Amino acid sequence: MNLNNTVDKTYEISSFKEIADAPLVSLQGLSQTEAAALTTLFNIGTIRELAELNFVKWATAITAIADEKIDEQLKVKEILLDDALEMTFPSSDPISVSSGVSRIEKQPDMVDARTDHQHSQE
């Protein structure tokens, strides 16, 4: 891998381990002042420490996901599946059963399927 455009000339022939442990100023385009500011703000001094910053990891993950093309049909299917699950097992109405229940004393009220159906509004 050619790193000539990413690190200073003094590190172009170095191994990845050496580059990772190199000071921040060894990154091409990062000035001594900017490296000092990063050191002051984040208490880091090497390329490895910069890469291990949670902010850098989060930003990298967010942009990688944002740049992925999501199949719109798959997205619609996921939404429909979530809706179907919610109608079947509403999270706001958890099922609770007492261990003391041995029989049903009163028949539960039945809902009108014509008005309480997932396609009733169509």
N, C-alpha and C positions, 0 to 999 in steps of 0.2 A: 504494500500500500504506500502510495506517495503522499507524504505529509509536508512536502516542501512549501505548500501554500498556506499551511496552518501554524507552523512553528518557525521560530527564528533560525537563521542559518546554522548557529552553533548546535542546534538540536536535530538537524535534518538527518544525520547519520546515527542518531541514538535509537535505542530500543524503546518499545512502547512503555515498559516499566520505568525506564529512565525519564521519558517524557512525562509520564503521569506524575512522577515525583519532582518534576522540575518546577521552578518558581513561576508564578503567574505571568511575569513579563516575557517568558519564553513563547507565549502565544503571539502569533503575528498580529499586529494591529493594536495590541494592548500596551498602553504606555506605562511608564513607571508610576505616574500620578494615579492613573486608573487602577493599577494593581494595588497601590497603597490604599486607595479608597475601599476596594474590595476587602482588603486585609482588615482595615479599621471597622467596616460595617459588619462583616461576617466572620471575622477572626479566622481567615483562611490564608494560606500562603502558597499552595501548590495547585497544579491542574487537577490532581485527584480530589483534593478538598473542594474545589469548585464544582466538580462533577457530582460530588456526594451531597451537595446542598439540597435539602428538600425542595426549595423553591425551583431549582433547576430541574429536578426530577418531575415535579408536578407540571411545570410549564412544558417540558418535553412530552409527557404523557398526554396532556390536554391537546397540544397541537397535533400529535400523531393521530389521536382519535378524531379530531376535527377534520383532518385532511383525508380520512378514510371516506370512501364513497359508500353510503349506506343504501342498500337496495330498498327503494320506497315500498315495494310490494311486501318485503319482509317486515318492514316497520309497521305497515297496516295490519298484517297478520298478527304481529305481537300485540298491538293495541286491542284487536278483536279478542284475542285469547285472554288478555288481562280483564276485559269487560265481562267475558263469559265466566271466568273464574270468580269475579266479584259478585255476579248474579247468583252463582251456585253456592258460594261460601262467603257471604258478606263479612268482612272483617269487623264491621261495627256491631255485628250481632253474633257473638260467639256462642257456641253450643255449650251448655252446662247441664250436667246430669248429676243428680244427687244419688249417692249410693243407697239411700233409703227408699228409693222409688221401686215399688214392686209391681205396680199395675197402674194403668192410666184410668183416672177417675172420671175425667170429662173429655169428650172428643174435642180436639182442637178445631178452632174456626177455620173453615176452608176459604181460600181466596178465589175470586172469580178469575179463571184462567184467561178469559178474553181481555180483561183489563190489566192483569198482572203478569203479562208475558213480555219477553224481550222484544217482540216485534209488534206490540200492541199499538205503538204510535205511528206505524206505517200506514 
